[in-house]
Amino acid sequence: MNRFKLLFFFLMVMLFSSAATAQVSSVTVSGMVTSAGKSALPYTNIMLKSAKDSVFVSGTITNEEGRYSLTDVKPGSYLVEASVPGYTTHTQVLFVGSLSEFLDIPPIEMGLNNNAREAKIEEVIMTANKKSEISNQLDKKTYSVADNISQSGGSVLQSIQNLPGITVQDGKVQLRGNDKVTVLIDGKQTALTGFGSQTGLDNIPSSAIDKIEIINNPSSKYDANGNAGIINIIMKKNKQNGWNGKVGLTLGLGSLWERKGNLPTIRPQYTSTPKINPSVSLNYRKDKINVFLQADNLYTETLNKNEFVTRTYDNGTVINSQLKRNRNTNFLTTKAGIDWNIDSQNTLTVSGMYGSEKITDRGDQPFFNGNLSQRLRLWQFLEDELKTTVMATAAYQHKFKEAGHLLNIGFNYTFHREDEKYFYDNFLPASSGTDAFKLLSDEQVYDFNIDYVKPLKYGRIEAGIKLRNRSIPTNMNFMPGTNSVIDANAGGWANYRELIPAVYGNYIFENKKWEAELGLRMEYVRIQYDVNPNHPTYSSDGYNYTQPFPNLRVAYKLNDRNKFSIFYNRRVDRPNEVDIRIFPKYDDAEIIKVGNPGLRPQFTNSIELGHKYNWDSGYLYSSIYHRFSNGTITRISSIVPESTLIYAIFQNAGKSYNSGLEAIWNQKVSTVYSFNINGNIYRNQINAFSVENLYPQPNVFSADQQSAVSGNVKLNNIFKFSKGINAQLTMVYLAPDIIPQGKIGSRFSMDLGAKKSIQNGKGEVFLNASDLLNTMVIKKQIQGAGFRYTSDDYYETQVIRLGYSYKF
């Protein structure tokens, strides 16, 4: 499909799509009733009525302090009526909007009957928290993992790749074609997913996850890192009274057959790879105490990579190779904690998390000449990694008397150890040798935050401070073998230190026609990277800055069905420690990855125009967005004179741009069938640039301006049959796109899943298959300095899973 057909398709989607009113959660509305003398009026009757026809909706009475609360209030217009013997009945208009979860009506002042005045109608603007897929709060989309039937039982990475706006490339998540995504767990950055980056998503079991939030335009209360946006993974936590819980077991098989056979003389590919995922969730709640435990273990065998490459050098040499990687992974994660409701206004939560990730890779990479008549080299490797994560969290919340008036204080400690061993056997026609590496890295992070929320008559204010102190000492021991291509002095030590204090303020306003949000975050960042003094190329380096990160959203409600919004924010992508790590590492036998301590942050400004249209059975959200970045971080591959080795090094490549159109259409066709379709078309551009790679010796790489129009289409078909049977059919098409120094071809996959409720709703069984037609192949074309190559990766994409769970 060429770019013009692709553009036409997306325009048709946007022109002919329609949409539905989003679901809303229950909302608590509270306030206070006083007499003319400002004293509290207990036992006052409070009634909530529909403003349209005065039909009763809800009611309560005030307590001894004159305070009341109304629950389960939905967005709309209402009348609040207060009455108590001896006083004139008071009525006022209540508008419930869509920006705040807890609402507080200004005090109602009651007049005595003997001084009765005509009851006055006052307008109060209140807000509610939307829990729909397309919420009005910062374009946040929320998805339940349980609803993603076609990917149940896999990892978090597999669960999110079918969500609107998300694609996965080389194991990294992209939002709207951009991989600068910050991944949070329960609203926090953790070592499980990377601080300001993303790691390990393919090994976290989806059985531990409740829902996933996608935030394209984060406000100032979030860390400024991640210009593409934020993915917030919310883990399961039950709060029902008494003992309750859930147990589950998922079994799966992948790589059911070979899609392309091995090149000669190497070990077999993994086939019929097993997947096992037991899980348990326990909860006990009584009186003021809630105790919870969540434990999951995900064991998988995977054909992690099976890439066939033809590499052509400028001197005419042609090399054919295959990189095959058989991977065994076991990831155990356990989270436990206690909520202590000290009293009605104070809560303390203490929790801990333990994660253990064991990865073993056994790989082969043969090299042949152009016509495959002669094997030039065989490279076999064993990678043995153990990653251990320990987290401890304490969170205190004080609720003021007004609903939604909150003070949150939190402390989070993270310890993350990487214990990695690598053994690379190099077989040449006349000799052989083994390179061995041992890397040990202990990361410690201390996070402290204070957050304050104050509801107002027409919105709320948010403010807070955050302090992070992070250190990562790393040691690498390198034992070179015969004919090693790695510098003998490649090992040593390095110490990464990071200090980030930040302060933010955010103001939200809403009335019947207008919404506005204005925020500012100020961050000071100090990075110091100390390295082994005798390193042959790099020396200690670092940087610091103090920068503002503003955000703005303005929305206009044309009517009950149409809303227009404009967003602006400024964000940063700081280099991760692994991006600047000085130790070279094999990416394959002839591609060496190494960090760059001179790497600097990438700053991005984003603007987006959005429109939401809804009707009774569906909704459409469409948007136009544009991002422009300075200091674009990208990995540059080049060769040095008199060598065929490729060195891949991160660099700041100058300016880049990402612009596009996105539409999400959700439609309920009948009680049995509904669908949602997401279309995204974007243009990526990297301006011409020239950089100098210092490792292993200085060499200059220059590139012309590179741009491409790409996009993706995702169609989810949802079926809800009788007798508790649900099914989902998902189809994903990814158009060709640019990658650093090259292009990636189009991709297509289809996932199918079904589940059935059994045992009176307490049990559930599901069956699904990912990449049903086995069509997902990664095809790349790379143009480097002095070489070019094409590759087809037939890694494992098709997996069949069967699962069972039981709630008690």
Buried (B, 14 or more C-beta within 10 A) or exposed (E): EEBEEBBEBBBEBBEEBBBBBBEBEEBBBBBBBBBEEEEBBBEBBBBBBEBEEEEEBBEBEBBEEBBBBBEEBEBBEBBBBBBBEEBBBBBBBBBBBBBBBBBBBEBBBBBEEEEEEEEEEEEBBBBBBBBBBBBBBBBBBBBEBBEBBBBBBBBBBBBBBBBBBBBBBEBBBBBBBBBBBBBBBBEBBBBBBBBBBBBBBBBBBBBBBBBBBBBBBBBBBBBBBBBBBBBBBBBBBBEEEEEBBBBBBBBBBBBBEBBEEBBEEBEEBBBEBEBBBBBBBBBBBEEEEBBBBBBBBBBBBBBBBBBBBBBBBEEEEEBBBBBBBBBBBBBBBBBBBEBBBEEEEEBBBBBBBBBBBBBBBBBBBBBBEEEEEEBEBBBBBBBBBBBBBBBBBBBBBBBBEBBBBBBBBBEBBBBBBBBBBBBBBBBBEEEEBBBBBBBBBBBBBEBBBBBBBBBBEBBBBBBBEBBBBBBBBBBBEBEBBEEBBBBEEBBBBBBBBBBBBBBBBBBBBBBEEEBBBBBBBBBEBBBBBBBBEEBEBBEBBBBEBEBEBBBBBBBEBEEEBEBBBEBBBBBBBBBBBBBBBBBBBBBBBBBBBBBBBBBBBBBBBBBBEBBBBBBEBBBBBBBBBBBBBBBBBBBBBBBBEEEBBBBBBBBBBBBBBBBBBBBBBBBBEEEEBBBBBBBBBBBBBBBEBEBEBBBBEEBEBEBEEBEBBBBBBBBBBBBBEEEBEBBBBBBBBBBBBBBBBBBBBBBBBBBBBBBBBBEEEEBBBBBBBBBBEBEBBBBBBBEBBBBBBBBBBBBBBBBBBBBBBBBE
